[in-house]
Amino acid sequence: MEVSFHIPDDIATRMTSGAAVDLSRHALEALAAEEYRQGKIHKPDLRRLFGFETSYEIDGFLKAHNVYDDFTVEEINHQVATLERLGF
């Protein structure tokens, strides 16, 4: 699917601060980050959208967009218990 929208030149100039910024990419990243935040897409989707090869790249993308996974106390306790059981 292809999506397009119009941004007046003066606003686009301010959005890019005069730098060579790809507004299409910027808009896609902002949309993908928000959709991930809302749980509508997942890490494999981000991998496909942006061609990420590693989990490190995905995590870096999310961190750059201030998106952090929410973990419950129960999930963290379960992970700690699993690590302890494995001897870590």
C-alpha positions as CSV (number, residue, x, y, z in Angstrom):
1,M,0.0,0.0,0.0
2,E,1.2,3.4,-0.8
3,V,0.1,6.4,1.2
4,S,0.8,10.1,0.3
5,F,-0.1,13.4,1.8
6,H,0.7,17.0,1.2
7,I,2.9,19.1,3.4
8,P,3.1,22.8,2.5
9,D,6.7,23.8,1.6
10,D,7.2,26.2,4.4
11,I,6.1,23.7,7.0
12,A,8.2,20.9,5.4
13,T,11.2,23.3,5.6
14,R,10.7,23.9,9.3
15,M,10.2,20.1,9.9
16,T,13.5,19.3,8.3
17,S,15.3,22.4,9.8
18,G,16.8,22.9,6.5
19,A,18.7,19.6,6.7
20,A,18.5,16.9,4.1
21,V,15.9,14.8,5.9
22,D,13.7,12.2,4.1
23,L,10.3,13.2,5.3
24,S,8.7,10.1,3.8
25,R,11.0,7.9,5.9
26,H,10.6,10.1,8.9
27,A,6.8,9.8,8.7
28,L,6.9,6.0,8.2
29,E,9.2,5.7,11.2
30,A,6.9,7.8,13.4
31,L,3.8,5.8,12.3
32,A,5.5,2.5,12.8
33,A,6.8,3.5,16.3
34,E,3.3,4.6,17.3
35,E,1.6,1.4,15.9
36,Y,4.2,-0.7,17.8
37,R,3.5,1.3,21.0
38,Q,-0.2,0.6,20.6
39,G,0.4,-3.2,20.0
40,K,-0.8,-3.1,16.4
41,I,2.5,-4.3,14.9
42,H,5.3,-6.3,16.4
43,K,9.1,-6.6,16.1
44,P,8.9,-9.0,13.1
45,D,6.8,-6.3,11.3
46,L,9.4,-3.7,12.1
47,R,12.1,-6.0,10.7
48,R,10.1,-6.3,7.4
49,L,9.3,-2.6,7.1
50,F,12.8,-1.4,7.6
51,G,15.0,-4.4,6.6
52,F,16.5,-4.8,10.1
53,E,18.8,-7.8,10.3
54,T,19.3,-7.9,14.1
55,S,17.3,-7.5,17.2
56,Y,19.8,-4.9,18.2
57,E,18.7,-2.7,15.2
58,I,15.1,-3.1,16.2
59,D,15.8,-2.2,19.8
60,G,17.8,0.8,18.7
61,F,15.0,2.0,16.4
62,L,12.5,1.7,19.3
63,K,14.8,3.4,21.7
64,A,15.4,6.3,19.2
65,H,11.6,6.7,19.1
66,N,11.2,6.5,22.9
67,V,9.3,3.3,22.7
68,Y,9.9,0.9,25.5
69,D,8.4,-2.5,26.2
70,D,6.2,-2.6,29.2
71,F,6.8,-5.5,31.5
72,T,4.6,-6.5,34.4
73,V,6.1,-7.3,37.8
74,E,5.0,-10.9,37.3
75,E,6.9,-11.1,33.9
76,I,10.1,-9.8,35.4
77,N,9.8,-12.1,38.4
78,H,9.3,-15.0,36.0
79,Q,12.4,-14.0,34.0
80,V,14.5,-13.7,37.1
81,A,13.3,-17.1,38.4
82,T,14.1,-18.7,35.0
83,L,17.6,-17.1,35.0
84,E,18.2,-18.3,38.5
85,R,17.0,-21.8,37.6
86,L,19.5,-21.8,34.7
87,G,22.3,-20.8,37.0
88,F,22.7,-17.1,36.0
